């Protein structure tokens, strides 16, 4: 597979195009808007210049990479591609319309991949006449830097397709993991407590934003949950949480936070608006860890480990892929399955039970996956 099409010239589409071209692929980036393609082209040229300055590429290598990337506002430019990856807006109906249009252009053998972070690949495949060629291929932002790629077969996907794309992602120097087609796939499902439980602790007045962030950095996280939500964008993070919550039939474990909703309503999205949980117009000072707040990281980590074992119990992914997902996709210091064994699964169960006893909420139920590993 050498000829790749990318639909969408935003940050993610541009990043995927760079990854593919650096791996020697012939890439065409398609977008409806010429100015978006121009920005993508400029961004790629700027990125290549920086890589040359850092000594990671020679001028010749950079020119060769750029030479393998073309841009077009004509969908028919993708007609000869062996795989097309869409990286457009997170709207299922818009993606369905795109796939219907693509089927009129590409060959029957062309793989149609979606970079969606949480939408149903099976629903997307159902739109297509040749549904067996549809698959999820979820890169993480920024795509050239983050190694993880979630491969998500639809119910209709060819059994050979996952293996084919796993090999291809290794060729692209990525770390592929295989995920079940469920809401949030792996990362956007098992990472939810990092944000939601931190928000809950804040709402209860048990610790401040900076204290919670400091507590999580203390155990090895590169960024605290509020720092990370501000970086991702509170609008994006809230919408992913809301989507997972609704698609999992309003399971209280994934209930969105009203505090985050208010930040979204205020337009306080984070770094991109200069105001989020922190005010970036002023100097943002990180708080130092205080041992009084060890309960924060114990509580958040307990929920994360429980979520990972629940994903294992429901066959969303195997243990190795679950751990790779959080270390390579969101830079966790350790995989959650391994971390659970290090903490002691009996200790995790005791902490979960204590939370349930205190709150009497289904949000704190101990996963059968965690209980089963104790017997």
C-alpha positions as CSV (number, residue, x, y, z in Angstrom):
1,X,0.0,0.0,0.0
2,X,1.8,3.2,-1.3
3,X,-0.9,5.6,-2.4
4,X,-2.7,7.4,0.4
5,X,-5.5,10.0,0.4
6,X,-6.2,12.3,3.3
7,X,-9.5,14.1,3.6
8,X,-9.3,17.2,5.7
9,X,-6.5,19.7,5.8
10,X,-6.8,20.6,9.5
11,X,-4.1,19.9,12.1
12,X,-4.9,16.2,12.3
13,X,-5.1,15.6,8.5
14,X,-1.9,17.6,7.9
15,X,-0.1,15.6,10.7
16,X,-1.2,12.2,9.2
17,X,-0.1,13.4,5.8
18,X,3.4,14.1,7.2
19,X,3.6,10.7,8.9
20,X,2.6,8.9,5.7
21,X,5.0,10.9,3.5
22,X,7.9,10.4,5.9
23,X,7.2,6.7,5.6
24,X,7.6,6.9,1.8
25,X,3.9,7.1,0.8
26,X,2.5,9.0,-2.1
27,X,0.0,11.3,-0.4
28,X,-2.8,13.5,-1.6
29,X,-4.5,15.9,0.8
30,X,-8.1,16.8,-0.2
31,X,-10.1,19.6,1.2
32,X,-13.1,21.6,0.0
33,X,-11.4,24.9,0.9
34,X,-8.3,26.0,-1.0
35,X,-7.2,28.3,1.9
36,X,-7.1,25.3,4.2
37,X,-4.9,23.4,1.8
38,X,-2.6,26.5,1.5
39,X,-2.3,26.6,5.4
40,X,-1.6,22.9,5.5
41,X,1.1,23.3,2.9
42,X,2.7,26.2,4.7
43,X,2.5,24.2,8.0
44,X,4.3,21.2,6.5
45,X,7.0,23.4,5.0
46,X,7.5,25.1,8.4
47,X,7.7,21.7,10.1
48,X,10.3,20.5,7.6
49,X,12.4,23.6,8.2
50,X,12.3,23.0,12.0
51,X,13.3,19.3,11.5
52,X,16.2,20.4,9.4
53,X,17.3,23.0,12.0
54,X,17.2,20.2,14.7
55,X,19.3,18.0,12.5
56,X,16.6,15.3,12.3
57,X,16.3,15.6,8.5
58,X,18.6,16.8,5.7
59,X,17.4,19.4,3.2
60,X,17.2,16.6,0.6
61,X,15.1,14.3,2.8
62,X,12.7,17.2,3.7
63,X,12.3,18.1,0.0
64,X,11.6,14.5,-0.8
65,X,8.9,14.3,1.8
66,X,7.3,17.5,0.6
67,X,7.5,16.2,-2.9
68,X,5.4,13.2,-2.0
69,X,2.5,15.3,-0.8
70,X,0.0,16.9,-3.2
71,X,-3.1,19.0,-2.5
72,X,-6.4,19.1,-4.2
73,X,-10.0,20.5,-3.9
74,X,-11.1,17.8,-6.4
75,X,-12.3,14.6,-4.8
76,X,-11.4,12.7,-8.0
77,X,-7.7,13.3,-7.1
78,X,-8.2,10.4,-4.7
79,X,-9.4,8.0,-7.5
80,X,-6.2,6.0,-7.6
81,X,-5.5,5.8,-3.9
82,X,-5.2,2.4,-2.1
83,X,-6.4,3.9,1.2
84,X,-8.2,7.1,2.1
85,X,-8.2,8.4,5.7
86,X,-10.8,10.9,6.7
87,X,-9.9,13.5,9.3
88,X,-12.8,15.8,9.2
89,X,-15.4,17.2,11.7
90,X,-16.7,14.7,14.4
91,X,-20.1,14.4,12.9
92,X,-21.4,11.0,11.9
93,X,-23.8,12.3,9.2
94,X,-21.1,14.4,7.6
95,X,-18.7,11.4,7.6
96,X,-21.4,9.1,6.2
97,X,-22.0,11.6,3.3
98,X,-18.2,11.7,2.6
99,X,-17.9,7.9,2.5
100,X,-20.9,7.7,0.1
101,X,-19.1,10.2,-2.1
102,X,-15.8,8.4,-1.9
103,X,-17.3,5.2,-3.0
104,X,-18.2,6.8,-6.3
105,X,-14.6,7.8,-6.8
106,X,-12.2,5.2,-5.5
107,X,-11.8,1.6,-6.6
108,X,-13.6,-1.3,-4.8
109,X,-10.3,-2.4,-3.2
110,X,-9.5,1.0,-1.7
111,X,-9.6,0.9,2.1
112,X,-11.7,3.7,3.7
113,X,-10.5,4.6,7.2
114,X,-11.9,7.0,9.7
115,X,-9.8,9.0,12.2
116,X,-12.8,9.5,14.5
117,X,-12.1,9.5,18.2
118,X,-15.4,8.0,19.4
119,X,-18.0,7.6,16.7
120,X,-19.2,4.2,15.6
121,X,-17.2,2.6,12.8
122,X,-19.9,0.0,12.3
123,X,-22.5,2.8,11.7
124,X,-20.1,4.4,9.2
125,X,-19.5,1.1,7.4
126,X,-23.2,0.5,7.1
127,X,-23.4,3.5,4.8
128,X,-21.1,1.9,2.2
129,X,-21.9,-0.6,-0.5
130,X,-18.5,-2.3,0.2
131,X,-18.6,-2.2,4.0
132,X,-15.9,-4.8,4.5
133,X,-13.2,-2.2,3.5
134,X,-14.2,0.3,6.2
135,X,-12.1,0.6,9.4
136,X,-11.2,3.0,12.2
137,X,-7.7,4.4,12.2
138,X,-7.5,6.8,15.2
139,X,-4.3,8.8,15.4
140,X,-3.4,11.0,18.4
141,X,-2.6,14.7,18.3
142,X,0.0,15.7,17.2
143,X,0.1,12.8,14.8
144,X,3.8,13.1,13.9
145,X,4.8,13.0,17.5
146,X,2.3,10.7,19.3
147,X,3.1,7.1,18.5
148,X,-0.3,5.5,19.2
149,X,-2.8,4.5,16.6
150,X,-6.0,2.7,17.5
151,X,-7.2,0.3,14.9
152,X,-10.9,-0.3,15.2
153,X,-12.6,-2.9,12.9
154,X,-16.3,-2.4,12.3
155,X,-18.6,-5.4,12.7
156,X,-18.5,-5.6,8.8
157,X,-14.7,-5.2,8.4
158,X,-12.7,-7.8,6.5
159,X,-10.9,-10.1,9.0
160,X,-7.7,-9.4,7.1
161,X,-7.9,-5.6,7.3
162,X,-6.8,-5.3,10.9
163,X,-3.7,-7.3,10.3
164,X,-2.9,-5.4,7.1
165,X,-3.2,-2.0,8.8
166,X,-1.2,-3.2,11.9
167,X,1.7,-4.1,9.6
168,X,1.3,-0.8,7.7
169,X,1.3,1.3,11.0
170,X,4.5,-0.5,12.0
171,X,6.0,0.5,8.7
172,X,4.9,4.1,9.5
173,X,6.8,3.7,12.8
174,X,3.7,3.9,14.8
175,X,2.4,1.8,17.8
176,X,-0.8,0.2,16.7
177,X,-3.3,-1.3,19.1
178,X,-6.5,-3.2,18.3
179,X,-9.7,-1.9,19.8
180,X,-13.3,-3.1,19.9
181,X,-15.8,-0.8,18.2
182,X,-17.3,0.6,21.4
183,X,-17.8,4.3,22.5
184,X,-14.5,6.0,23.1
185,X,-12.6,2.9,21.9
186,X,-9.7,2.4,24.4
187,X,-8.1,5.8,25.3
188,X,-11.2,8.0,25.3
189,X,-12.9,5.5,27.5
190,X,-10.4,4.4,30.1
191,X,-8.9,7.9,30.5
192,X,-12.2,9.6,31.5
193,X,-11.7,9.3,35.3
194,X,-8.5,11.3,35.0
195,X,-10.7,14.3,34.2
196,X,-14.1,13.4,35.7
197,X,-12.9,12.3,39.1
198,X,-10.5,15.3,39.4
199,X,-13.5,17.6,38.5
200,X,-15.5,15.8,41.2
201,X,-12.9,16.3,43.8
202,X,-12.8,20.0,42.9
203,X,-16.6,20.3,43.0
204,X,-16.6,18.8,46.5
205,X,-14.1,21.4,47.6
206,X,-11.6,18.8,48.7
207,X,-8.6,20.3,46.8
208,X,-7.9,23.2,44.5
209,X,-7.2,23.0,40.8
210,X,-3.4,23.5,41.3
211,X,-3.4,21.1,44.2
212,X,-5.0,18.4,42.2
213,X,-2.6,19.0,39.3
214,X,0.4,18.9,41.6
215,X,-0.9,15.6,43.2
216,X,-1.1,13.9,39.8
217,X,2.3,15.2,38.6
218,X,3.8,13.9,41.8
219,X,3.1,10.3,40.8
220,X,4.6,10.7,37.3
221,X,2.0,12.4,35.1
222,X,3.6,15.0,32.9
223,X,0.6,17.2,33.2
224,X,-2.2,17.4,35.8
225,X,-5.8,16.9,34.6
226,X,-6.7,20.6,34.6
227,X,-3.6,21.6,32.7
228,X,-4.3,18.8,30.2
229,X,-8.0,19.8,29.8
230,X,-6.9,23.4,29.1
231,X,-4.4,22.1,26.5
232,X,-6.9,19.8,24.8
233,X,-9.7,22.4,25.0
234,X,-12.5,22.2,27.5
235,X,-15.0,22.3,24.6
236,X,-13.3,19.2,23.0
237,X,-12.9,17.3,26.3
238,X,-16.5,18.0,27.4
239,X,-18.0,16.9,24.1
240,X,-16.0,13.6,24.1
241,X,-17.2,12.9,27.7
242,X,-20.8,13.8,26.8
243,X,-20.6,11.6,23.7
244,X,-19.2,8.6,25.6
245,X,-21.8,9.1,28.3
246,X,-24.7,9.2,25.9
247,X,-23.5,6.3,23.8
248,X,-23.0,4.1,26.8
249,X,-26.6,4.6,27.7
250,X,-26.0,7.2,30.4
251,X,-23.7,5.0,32.5
252,X,-23.1,7.3,35.6
253,X,-19.3,6.4,35.5
254,X,-19.0,8.7,32.5
255,X,-21.3,11.5,33.6
256,X,-20.0,14.9,32.4
257,X,-19.2,17.7,34.8
258,X,-21.4,20.8,35.2
259,X,-18.2,22.7,36.2
260,X,-16.6,21.9,32.8
261,X,-19.9,22.8,31.0
262,X,-19.8,26.2,32.6
263,X,-16.3,26.8,31.4
264,X,-17.5,25.8,27.9
265,X,-20.5,28.1,28.1
266,X,-18.2,31.0,29.2
267,X,-15.9,30.4,26.2
268,X,-13.1,29.4,28.6
269,X,-11.8,26.6,26.5
270,X,-8.2,26.7,27.7
271,X,-4.9,27.7,26.1
272,X,-6.6,28.5,22.8
273,X,-8.7,31.2,24.3
274,X,-6.2,32.3,27.0
275,X,-8.6,31.3,29.7
276,X,-9.7,27.9,31.0
277,X,-9.2,26.4,34.4
278,X,-6.1,28.7,34.4
279,X,-5.8,32.3,33.2
280,X,-3.1,32.3,30.5
281,X,-3.1,36.1,30.2
282,X,-1.3,36.0,33.6
283,X,1.7,33.9,34.7
284,X,0.4,30.3,35.4
285,X,2.2,29.1,38.6
286,X,2.3,25.4,39.2
287,X,1.6,24.3,42.8
288,X,4.1,22.1,44.6
289,X,3.0,18.8,45.9
290,X,1.6,18.7,49.4
291,X,1.5,15.3,51.1
292,X,-2.0,16.2,52.5
293,X,-3.3,15.7,49.0
294,X,-2.1,12.2,48.4
295,X,-5.7,11.1,48.7
296,X,-6.2,12.9,45.3
297,X,-3.9,10.7,43.3
298,X,-5.0,7.6,45.2
299,X,-8.7,8.3,44.3
300,X,-8.1,9.2,40.7
301,X,-5.7,6.4,40.1
302,X,-8.1,3.9,41.7
303,X,-10.8,5.0,39.3
304,X,-8.4,4.7,36.3
305,X,-7.3,1.2,37.2
306,X,-10.9,0.1,37.7
307,X,-11.8,1.5,34.3
308,X,-8.9,-0.4,32.6
309,X,-9.8,-3.7,34.2
310,X,-13.4,-3.1,33.1
311,X,-12.3,-2.6,29.6
312,X,-10.3,-5.8,29.8
313,X,-13.4,-7.6,31.2
314,X,-15.5,-6.4,28.3
315,X,-12.8,-7.5,25.7
316,X,-12.3,-3.9,24.4
317,X,-8.6,-4.7,24.1
318,X,-6.1,-7.1,25.5
319,X,-4.0,-6.2,28.5
320,X,-0.9,-5.4,26.5
321,X,-2.8,-3.0,24.2
322,X,-4.6,-1.4,27.1
323,X,-1.3,-0.5,28.7
324,X,0.3,0.6,25.4
325,X,-2.7,2.8,24.8
326,X,-2.2,5.0,27.8
327,X,1.6,5.1,27.8
328,X,1.8,5.8,24.0
329,X,-1.4,7.7,23.5
330,X,-1.7,10.0,26.5
331,X,1.8,9.7,28.1
332,X,0.8,8.0,31.3
333,X,3.9,7.0,33.4
334,X,2.7,3.4,33.5
335,X,0.1,1.1,32.0
336,X,-3.0,0.9,34.1
337,X,-3.1,-2.9,34.1
338,X,0.5,-3.1,35.3
339,X,-0.1,-0.2,37.7
340,X,-3.0,-2.1,39.3
341,X,-0.8,-5.1,39.9
342,X,1.9,-2.9,41.4
343,X,-0.5,-1.1,43.8
344,X,-2.2,-4.5,44.5
345,X,-5.5,-5.4,43.1
346,X,-6.9,-6.2,46.6
347,X,-5.9,-2.6,47.6
348,X,-7.7,-1.2,44.6
349,X,-10.8,-3.2,45.3
350,X,-10.8,-2.0,49.0
351,X,-10.5,1.7,47.8
352,X,-13.3,1.2,45.3
353,X,-15.5,-0.3,48.0
354,X,-14.7,2.5,50.4
355,X,-15.8,5.1,47.7
356,X,-18.9,3.1,47.0
357,X,-19.8,2.8,50.7
358,X,-19.3,6.6,51.1
359,X,-21.2,7.8,48.1
360,X,-23.6,4.9,47.4
361,X,-23.4,5.8,43.7
362,X,-23.2,3.4,40.8
363,X,-20.3,5.6,39.6
364,X,-18.1,3.8,42.1
365,X,-19.0,0.2,41.5
366,X,-16.1,-2.2,41.4
367,X,-15.7,-3.8,37.9
368,X,-16.2,-7.5,37.7
369,X,-12.9,-7.5,35.8
370,X,-11.2,-6.3,38.9
371,X,-13.1,-8.7,41.2
372,X,-12.4,-11.7,38.9
373,X,-8.7,-11.1,39.0
374,X,-8.8,-11.5,42.8
375,X,-10.1,-15.0,42.8
